[in-house]
Amino acid sequence: MQPKKRHQRIGENPPLKTRAEVQQDFQQRGASIRAWAIQHKRDPLIAAGVISGRLKGMRGEAHNVAVLLGLKEGLVTDQKSIAVRLVAE
């Protein structure tokens, strides 16, 4: 059984993925979550937690990972620069 194809219009965001689809993508590519996280300068434990569903990806680094993986829409923020701005104010 082949997965349903998703249609998208030019200029729109790509469709969101499910956790199962993300896990399947990693398996098909033979890539590790750790390697992906290091490549994207993210914590491997948080990436694994988001993919497994242990972390919901609501705030902070887990949110960033979920956005980068295509699990949710949103903006990827640099938490360190936000912290610096908050301290400076």
C-alpha positions in Angstrom: 0.0 0.0 0.0 1.5 3.3 -1.1 1.2 6.4 1.1 -1.2 9.1 -0.1 0.5 11.8 -2.1 0.2 15.3 -0.6 -0.5 18.2 -2.9 0.8 21.6 -2.3 0.6 24.9 -4.2 3.7 26.8 -5.2 4.6 29.4 -2.5 2.9 27.5 0.3 4.7 25.8 3.3 5.3 22.1 2.8 2.7 19.9 4.5 3.4 19.0 8.1 4.6 15.5 8.9 3.6 13.1 11.6 6.2 11.6 14.1 5.8 8.3 12.3 6.6 9.9 8.9 9.7 11.6 10.4 10.9 8.2 11.9 10.3 6.6 8.5 12.3 9.3 6.8 15.3 8.6 9.1 15.0 4.9 8.5 14.7 5.3 4.7 17.8 7.5 4.6 19.7 5.3 7.0 20.4 8.5 9.0 20.6 8.8 12.8 18.8 11.3 14.9 22.0 12.2 16.6 23.8 13.0 13.3 20.8 15.2 12.2 20.8 17.0 15.5 24.5 17.7 15.4 24.2 18.9 11.7 21.5 21.3 12.7 23.3 22.4 16.0 20.5 20.9 18.2 20.6 18.7 21.3 20.4 15.0 20.2 18.4 14.0 23.3 15.8 16.7 22.7 15.6 15.7 19.0 15.0 12.1 20.0 12.5 13.1 22.6 10.5 15.1 20.1 10.5 12.4 17.5 9.5 9.7 20.1 6.7 11.9 21.5 8.2 12.2 24.9 8.6 15.9 24.3 5.7 17.8 22.8 7.8 20.5 21.1 5.8 23.4 22.7 8.6 25.7 23.9 12.3 26.3 23.6 14.7 23.9 22.0 12.0 21.2 21.6 9.9 23.8 19.6 12.8 24.5 17.4 13.4 20.8 16.7 9.8 20.2 15.9 9.7 23.1 13.4 13.0 22.0 11.7 11.6 18.4 11.4 8.4 19.7 9.9 6.2 18.5 12.7 4.8 21.9 13.4 4.7 25.4 11.9 6.5 28.2 13.6 9.7 30.2 13.8 13.0 28.8 14.8 14.5 31.0 17.5 17.9 31.3 18.9 17.4 30.9 22.6 20.8 32.3 23.5 20.2 35.6 21.8 16.8 35.9 23.4 18.3 35.3 26.8 21.0 37.9 26.2 18.4 40.5 25.1 16.3 39.8 28.2 19.2 40.2 30.5 20.3 43.4 28.8 16.9 45.0 29.2 
